[in-house]
Amino acid sequence: MIFQAFLRSVMIIYFLTPGDDAVEIIGGKDVKPHSKPYMASIQLYRRHVCGGMLIKPGWVLTAAHCNLKFKEQNIQVVLGTDSLRRDKDNSAQKLMVKQKFPHVRFNSKSFEHDIMLLQLKTEAKLNKFVKVLPLPKYDVRNGTTCTVVGWGRTNRKSNKLSDNLKEVNVTIMDREKCNSKNYYNNNPVITRNMLCAGDSKGGKDACQGDSGGPLMCEGELQGIVSFGDDCGLQYKPGIYTRVTQYIEWIQEKIA
């Protein structure tokens, strides 16, 4: 039993580690050009590692577990483009990160408090291609259809990242159901600081590389891509950091 638990924990961490396994969109489609002007590609040595959202001209919100790949300096944030390789409209802004603020209580085993702020060295120039995403005012309800956005592999059997930004619809699930025996079975525990969202038949999900990206519900940012057991499995929906639990923390850090 101990060995099985160990294997399970290794599996979950493997599917969360950014980089070659960066969390991706499964079962999605290309976004409408420049329809997500708040999206950020967080890069290390010009290589996409995680997603994020511009919430102030000088601040990007992402997941704390992305910090596992950010031990080095030279972190760059790319804004204003849907493509990781082609900037057809010359709209991209490439900005360096000045400082990282992962939540001090982030737990890399339970993924509790999986949230991080990145302060940019220079503020982004807001225009039709680059805009800030407001913080949510209300909690999302169970059964709400939401959209998760990100770059990454579109096939869980392929290591190739998608050049184009993609999106897929998922549904908010009851936390108690998500913790039940047929789902995560409290291993790990899906807490009140997390949201559970997936598809009843599977096949639609965020996966590795989309880490740190947004879960948008009824036009509001409600979640940050955090973790999951593999990608797109019917009984293993994606788990997201619940942003409304951290509004005060975000405001304090930015202030």
Secondary structure, 3 states (H helix, E strand, C coil): CHHHHHHHHHHHHHCCCCCCCCEEEECCEECCCCCCCCEEEEEECCEEEEEEEEEECCEEEECHHHHHHCCCCCEEEEECCCECCCCCCCCCEEEEEEEEEECCCCCCCCCCCCCEEEEECCCCCCCCCCCCCCCCCCCCCCCCEEEEEECCCCCCCCCCCCCECEEEEEEEECHHHHCCCCCCCCCCCCCCCEEEEECCCCCCEEEEECCCCEEEECCEEEEEEEECCCCCCCCCCEEEEEHHHHHHHHHHHHC
